[in-house]
């Protein structure tokens, strides 16, 4: 896997690079501002970008804007965005053009090595990995004509876990049910959300996206 790391904090950026390299991930570039991020991605064509939301030159949502720009140019590029705070509107903006290969994590999750790496690999594989805290806020917001209303409480829990990028085995362990039961719930989710065709991996992404946009 080829990765570009974009983070203006030198300490955090170098820590991320070391963590990734220790796991055998090839870091093709590390940058500290959004302009350099766009330039290096265009030059190095990585598989995934790990991007801080707030970066120079304006120290606003420059990283997010750069990520959205790059996704429009390189639809296959995986984007894992890091944020200091829970800001669901940033996650929704990033996901506006599709949820495949997109992740949004709080920076505090980096201290959990396995959780961060799981999210990175999920994004690289074309999946979705949304921070549990963001999922919780998005799930609790008011909705109109929400297709998720058709789901049972357990199916909602399974869908939320899918949004976090969890595997079937992880969902089963979290909810204390069997993997076969998880598969049955996911099948019913696809049916209730009118996702009856395409591959299961793509339908997982589409199910998450339908819920996020509702």
PyMOL commands that set and color helices and strands:
alter all, ss='L'
color gray80, all
select helices_A, chain A and resi 10-22+34-44+62-73+88-95+107-111+113-124+132-140+147-150+153-163+168-175+179-192+200-213
alter helices_A, ss='H'
color red, helices_A
select strands_A, chain A and resi 2-6+26-31+48-52+78-83+102-106+128-130
alter strands_A, ss='S'
color yellow, strands_A
deselect
rebuild
show_as cartoon
